[in-house]
């Protein structure tokens, strides 16, 4: 289980995001406008090897006329991830662990593997800020009971609404698409009949929360 350290981060995660977010194709803010960010939800997953930090953060930008809540999967590593320079959000200095490399987790194979394990019931969501504490507010569902979590390959593609993760399972070569919703819309239902999903709480403008779909799984079309 990952240990949550009560320590300083320089720069903070939100400071890194304030620079990185405006360059993403799914960012809703105006060009040249500095985001005003606050962490407003999310959850963690544990890396079985204990090497990579995995977090799915909901962060709300209040710089525009209406607040927008983004979903950013993070991975944190003690050394650079080979071949992932374009996915690097930035580096920070952790008060206990030292320098950490922070990545857009949709390009990190450890994060993707654990997300898929969560979806098929082989991983347990954890509270964001507490060590060794499951988060019962996170719900994962998958319609097929015979799929194994091991992944043979992953390809990530961004568009103006989110990120598609094309995964191929190691056991039987099954091809699935995990849609990462980058802009969270609390209370909105999932369209169609997906194979699976991950839902958690996200903020509403009035300060309350509602369920939001963080990820959706569908069978990949040939």
Phi and psi in degrees as a GROMACS rama.xvg file:
@    title "Ramachandran Plot"
@    xaxis  label "Phi"
@    yaxis  label "Psi"
@TYPE xy
-70.0634  143.597  UNK-2
-101.061  127.049  UNK-3
-89.4718  117.335  UNK-4
-93.3402  133.88  UNK-5
-88.5869  93.4329  UNK-6
-152.675  -175.102  UNK-7
-93.4899  151.95  UNK-8
-126.938  127.671  UNK-9
-132.147  114.874  UNK-10
-69.1898  173.516  UNK-11
-77.8518  167.215  UNK-12
-60.232  -41.3258  UNK-13
-67.4763  -34.5105  UNK-14
-65.9135  -39.7276  UNK-15
-63.2434  -43.2029  UNK-16
-65.365  -34.4035  UNK-17
-61.1155  -28.3456  UNK-18
-86.0697  -37.2301  UNK-19
-80.5578  -40.3669  UNK-20
-56.1188  -48.2345  UNK-21
-60.6572  -17.2879  UNK-22
-88.8907  -0.972624  UNK-23
-89.8949  145.263  UNK-24
-65.73  -19.6395  UNK-25
-98.5524  6.47408  UNK-26
-70.5312  135.185  UNK-27
-98.1839  -7.69631  UNK-28
-74.8363  166.333  UNK-29
-77.5239  149.106  UNK-30
-58.8769  132.605  UNK-31
82.7985  -3.15189  UNK-32
-92.3094  127.221  UNK-33
-77.2183  125.077  UNK-34
-63.4589  148.071  UNK-35
-117.163  102.585  UNK-36
-109.56  145.35  UNK-37
-141.029  138.914  UNK-38
-74.5335  127.244  UNK-39
-129.303  12.7922  UNK-40
159.812  -173.693  UNK-41
124.785  -172.383  UNK-42
-158.5  173.863  UNK-43
-120.802  164.702  UNK-44
-130.802  151.189  UNK-45
-92.7285  138.339  UNK-46
-80.11  122.89  UNK-47
-56.7662  -27.8327  UNK-48
-86.3964  -8.67533  UNK-49
70.9719  19.6923  UNK-50
-104.037  -32.9391  UNK-51
-113.208  128.325  UNK-52
-80.0838  137.625  UNK-53
-130.161  122.393  UNK-54
-141.249  140.469  UNK-55
-114.073  100.945  UNK-56
-100.649  135.15  UNK-57
-97.9135  123.191  UNK-58
-130.991  129.578  UNK-59
-104.829  129.884  UNK-60
-101.419  120.826  UNK-61
-108.672  18.3618  UNK-62
-77.7598  -19.8039  UNK-63
-96.3839  -170.865  UNK-64
-65.5981  -33.7297  UNK-65
-127.66  141.713  UNK-66
-65.969  144.371  UNK-67
-125.316  130.476  UNK-68
-106.514  123.111  UNK-69
-102.879  152.203  UNK-70
-110.136  116.941  UNK-71
-123.063  107.572  UNK-72
-75.7224  124.355  UNK-73
-108.505  146.936  UNK-74
-126.285  144.081  UNK-75
-121.904  127.029  UNK-76
-129.557  153.124  UNK-77
-85.4525  -2.17242  UNK-78
-153.64  158.856  UNK-79
-60.8962  145.436  UNK-80
-87.0965  119.169  UNK-81
-60.7883  133.278  UNK-82
77.0846  10.733  UNK-83
-119.198  28.7412  UNK-84
-58.0118  -38.6712  UNK-85
-69.9191  -17.969  UNK-86
-94.0858  -1.25994  UNK-87
-71.8984  119.85  UNK-88
-79.0905  -36.8802  UNK-89
161.858  -178.96  UNK-90
-117.356  152.554  UNK-91
-141.076  162.85  UNK-92
-104.629  114.786  UNK-93
-88.9773  132.081  UNK-94
-61.4104  -21.5454  UNK-95
-110.512  -44.3866  UNK-96
-91.8986  -10.6359  UNK-97
85.3117  -152.542  UNK-98
-68.2793  134.627  UNK-99
-128.09  140.552  UNK-100
-98.5899  123.986  UNK-101
-107.439  123.796  UNK-102
-119.503  151.855  UNK-103
-64.0369  110.001  UNK-104
-65.4953  -14.2724  UNK-105
-66.7514  -14.4696  UNK-106
-104.843  5.99941  UNK-107
-103.998  117.707  UNK-108
-61.9975  -27.8923  UNK-109
-69.5376  -45.7249  UNK-110
-62.1644  -46.4672  UNK-111
-61.3089  -41.6348  UNK-112
-62.1846  -41.2921  UNK-113
-73.8115  -33.0883  UNK-114
-62.2777  -44.9499  UNK-115
-64.9561  -37.7576  UNK-116
-61.7086  -39.3488  UNK-117
-60.6513  -46.1546  UNK-118
-61.0811  -40.3301  UNK-119
-92.2791  7.66325  UNK-120
87.957  19.9116  UNK-121
-110.531  7.697  UNK-122
-142.104  153.364  UNK-123
-114.95  128.83  UNK-124
-66.5823  146.02  UNK-125
-119.672  152.211  UNK-126
-62.1125  146.169  UNK-127
-62.7445  -45.5556  UNK-128
-113.271  15.194  UNK-129
-131.672  134.347  UNK-130
-73.1559  141.843  UNK-131
51.6089  47.1349  UNK-132
-135.759  109.28  UNK-133
-60.6652  150.712  UNK-134
-108.831  99.6531  UNK-135
-71.3411  -10.5387  UNK-136
-77.5996  -14.2786  UNK-137
-90.6625  128.643  UNK-138
-119.081  129.718  UNK-139
-124.019  138.645  UNK-140
-136.47  146.145  UNK-141
-147.199  133.424  UNK-142
-79.6362  -20.8622  UNK-143
-106.499  125.59  UNK-144
-89.3465  -9.22688  UNK-145
-97.4106  5.02388  UNK-146
-87.8934  141.338  UNK-147
-101.705  153.098  UNK-148
-75.2345  -22.2795  UNK-149
-61.9038  134.711  UNK-150
-112.742  135.068  UNK-151
-86.2976  -36.8955  UNK-152
-157.551  158.053  UNK-153
-142.439  138.453  UNK-154
-128.714  131.762  UNK-155
-111.73  137.033  UNK-156
-137.505  129.572  UNK-157
-95.658  150.817  UNK-158
-139.644  -166.979  UNK-159
-75.657  -6.44927  UNK-160
-118.109  -21.1892  UNK-161
179.699  -158.535  UNK-162
-130.557  131.76  UNK-163
-100.728  128.279  UNK-164
-108.003  109.492  UNK-165
-87.6315  114.347  UNK-166
-116.855  144.923  UNK-167
-118.56  123.841  UNK-168
-73.4589  147.124  UNK-169
-75.0867  -32.214  UNK-170
-72.2721  -42.1671  UNK-171
-136.995  10.0154  UNK-172
68.0763  19.8851  UNK-173
-65.8291  134.598  UNK-174
-108.095  121.447  UNK-175
-131.099  154.411  UNK-176
-115.647  121.026  UNK-177
-97.3372  113.718  UNK-178
-90.1605  116.438  UNK-179
-90.4512  112.592  UNK-180
-76.7343  115.243  UNK-181
-86.2092  -30.0326  UNK-182
-107.453  112.141  UNK-183
-81.9675  134.952  UNK-184
-125.199  88.1636  UNK-185
-55.1914  136.246  UNK-186
88.1918  -11.4176  UNK-187
-79.6693  132.76  UNK-188
-78.2465  155.366  UNK-189
-76.7524  132.652  UNK-190
-76.2259  144.837  UNK-191
69.581  -156.112  UNK-192
-125.186  83.0433  UNK-193
-69.3572  161.615  UNK-194
-71.3221  -29.982  UNK-195
-165.155  173.011  UNK-196
-163.072  165.124  UNK-197
-126.174  125.812  UNK-198
-124.436  151.624  UNK-199
-156.419  175.145  UNK-200
-76.6627  144.443  UNK-201
-141.526  155.122  UNK-202
-78.0447  148.208  UNK-203
-103.122  158.52  UNK-204
-57.1792  -27.0418  UNK-205
-84.004  5.36578  UNK-206
94.9956  -10.3199  UNK-207
-85.3792  -178.902  UNK-208
-126.268  159.836  UNK-209
-146.595  163.5  UNK-210
-68.8675  140.81  UNK-211
-134.395  149.158  UNK-212
-90.5008  112.574  UNK-213
-84.3995  -32.8778  UNK-214
-153.89  147.668  UNK-215
-131.816  140.482  UNK-216
-114.743  131.359  UNK-217
-134.465  157.371  UNK-218
-70.6372  132.754  UNK-219
-70.2096  131.705  UNK-220
-74.042  141.636  UNK-221
